[in-house]
Amino acid sequence: MTNTMTPYAAAKQVNNQLAELGIEKVLPPQMIYTYVTKGYIKSVTVDGKKRVTAEALATWFVGYVNKTTKKVTATPEPSPWNFGDLNTEDTDTDVDPEEEFAVEAEFGTDDE
C-alpha cells in the first residue's frame, strides 16, 4: 500500500521543506486542503477521506517552487519523503513534474 498523509500533514512537510530551501513563506493548511479538493494536488480516498501520496505531493511541490521562485530544480529522482533532495541553483528553465524530473537527462550533468 502507498503511504499517504492528510492535507494537514502535507502542509507541515511543505512548510518544513520551504524553510530548508531558505524560502520565507508559510503555506496555511487550508491552502493545501483547497488544492487537494480542487485537484491541484492529486489525492486518493482512504476510508472516505482524501489523502495525499508522497509522490503526488513531491510533484506538486517542485512545480510550486518553480513557479514561485524560478530558482529550484529537482534531482532526477527526489525522495518523496524528503524534499531536501531539491537542488537550489539559478535557472531560467522550469522543471516539468510530468516528465519525472528529467532535468539531468535534458541538461546533462556538471561532469560533462
C-alpha positions in Angstrom: 0.0 0.0 0.0 1.2 3.5 -0.8 2.0 5.7 2.1 -0.5 8.6 2.4 -0.9 11.6 4.6 -3.6 14.1 5.5 -3.5 17.5 3.8 -2.6 18.9 7.2 0.5 16.7 7.4 1.3 17.6 3.8 1.2 21.3 4.7 3.7 20.6 7.6 6.1 18.8 5.3 5.8 21.5 2.6 6.5 24.3 5.1 9.5 22.4 6.5 10.9 21.9 3.1 10.3 25.6 2.1 12.2 26.6 5.2 15.1 24.2 4.4 15.3 25.8 0.9 15.5 29.2 2.5 12.1 30.3 1.2 10.5 32.5 3.8 6.9 31.5 3.1 4.5 29.5 5.2 1.5 27.9 3.5 -1.6 27.5 5.6 -3.0 24.0 5.9 -6.3 25.4 4.5 -4.5 26.2 1.2 -3.3 22.6 0.9 -6.8 21.3 1.7 -8.2 23.5 -1.1 -5.5 22.4 -3.5 -6.4 18.8 -2.8 -10.1 19.4 -3.1 -9.6 21.2 -6.4 -7.3 18.5 -7.7 -4.2 20.7 -7.9 -2.5 18.1 -5.7 -3.6 14.6 -6.6 -5.2 12.6 -3.9 -6.5 9.1 -3.1 -9.5 8.3 -1.0 -8.9 6.2 2.1 -11.8 5.3 4.4 -13.9 8.0 2.7 -11.3 10.8 3.2 -8.9 12.4 0.8 -5.3 11.6 1.4 -2.1 12.8 -0.4 0.6 10.4 -1.5 4.2 11.5 -1.0 4.8 11.2 -4.8 1.8 13.5 -5.6 3.0 16.0 -3.0 6.6 16.0 -4.4 5.3 16.5 -7.9 3.2 19.5 -6.9 5.9 20.9 -4.6 8.5 21.0 -7.5 6.0 22.8 -9.7 5.0 25.2 -6.9 8.6 26.1 -6.1 9.5 26.6 -9.8 6.5 28.9 -10.3 7.2 31.0 -7.1 11.0 31.2 -7.2 12.3 30.3 -10.6 15.4 29.1 -8.8 14.9 25.5 -7.9 15.5 22.4 -10.0 14.9 18.8 -8.9 17.4 16.0 -9.0 16.3 13.2 -11.3 14.7 11.1 -8.6 13.9 13.1 -5.5 12.9 11.1 -2.4 9.1 11.6 -2.0 9.6 11.8 1.8 12.4 14.3 1.8 12.1 17.3 -0.4 15.6 18.2 0.7 16.7 16.3 -2.5 15.9 19.6 -4.3 18.8 21.5 -5.6 19.0 25.3 -5.4 20.7 26.9 -8.4 19.8 29.7 -10.7 17.9 28.6 -13.8 15.6 30.0 -16.4 14.0 26.6 -17.1 11.1 25.2 -15.2 11.1 21.5 -14.2 8.1 19.8 -15.6 6.9 17.4 -12.9 5.1 15.3 -15.5 8.4 14.4 -17.1 9.5 12.6 -13.9 12.2 15.1 -13.0 14.2 14.5 -16.3 16.4 17.6 -15.7 19.6 15.7 -15.7 18.7 13.8 -18.9 17.8 17.1 -20.7 20.7 19.3 -19.5 23.4 16.7 -18.7 25.4 16.8 -15.5 28.2 19.1 -14.3 30.7 16.3 -15.2 30.2 16.9 -18.9 
